[in-house]
Amino acid sequence: MPSIRIAKKCNSGFYYLTFTIKNWYYIFDRRNRFEILAKSLKYCQKHKGLKLYAYVFMLNHIHLIASSDDMIGFVRDFKKFTSKEIQKNIIATEPNVLSLFDVGGGKYEFWERTNMPKLIEKEEYLFQKIIYIHSNPVRKQYVKRPDDWVWSSANPESMVLVEPLPI
């Protein structure tokens, strides 16, 4: 079973992360929700020390290769902020969808608890994951080439800037 959280002793590591929407619901296919993700990542890059090396936004999950001095804090803050923004967006645009994420007591959960964090320790693994991330929209037949997917670091006109690889 994949790890749920980043270990405290590895908080400042270099990670491959996957954030998945509850029940794999296709929430990012409409209503400017990709922009919510992009805005949050850009904020974390500017104000929280996030270094992003590769990413892709899919319809119900995202993949990142990132590092930070506080990866635990990044994951917590990213999920918290995007959850609030997604909730506001759904209330404004598709209020009936909100019930799919209701956990009772007026609370909603959009993200699965696991982040599937994998510490990147080998160059071979890093390149394998970058290829996997960039090929994801092609495997799903959203585009023919990785650089055609707007919401990916494979696209040279990507809205979210990435760092050069630290190798």
PEDAMO-V230575 format. One record per pair of residues at least 6 apart in sequence whose ideal C-beta (glycine too) atoms are under 6 Angstrom apart, sorted by the first residue. I is the first residue (numbers start at 1). J is the second residue. Records with the same first field share a line. If there is no record, write none. Layout:
I=J, J
This chain:
2=114, 116
3=117
4=113, 114
6=71, 72, 117
10=119
11=71, 72
12=69
13=119
14=67, 120
15=71, 117
16=65, 118, 120, 129
17=64, 115, 117
18=61, 63, 116
19=62, 111
20=61, 112
21=27, 60
22=101, 109, 112
24=60
25=60
26=59, 60
28=34, 59
29=59
31=89, 93
34=57, 151
36=82, 85
37=57
38=159, 160
40=78, 81, 82
41=160
44=50, 74
48=74
49=68, 69
50=66, 68, 74
51=67, 163
52=66, 162
53=65, 162, 163, 165
54=65, 130, 133, 153
55=64, 153
56=63, 133, 136, 152
57=151
63=133
68=74
75=115
79=111
83=110
86=110
87=108
90=97, 98
101=108, 109, 110
102=108
103=109
120=126
123=167
134=146, 154
135=146
137=143, 149
138=146
143=149
146=154
147=154, 155
153=162
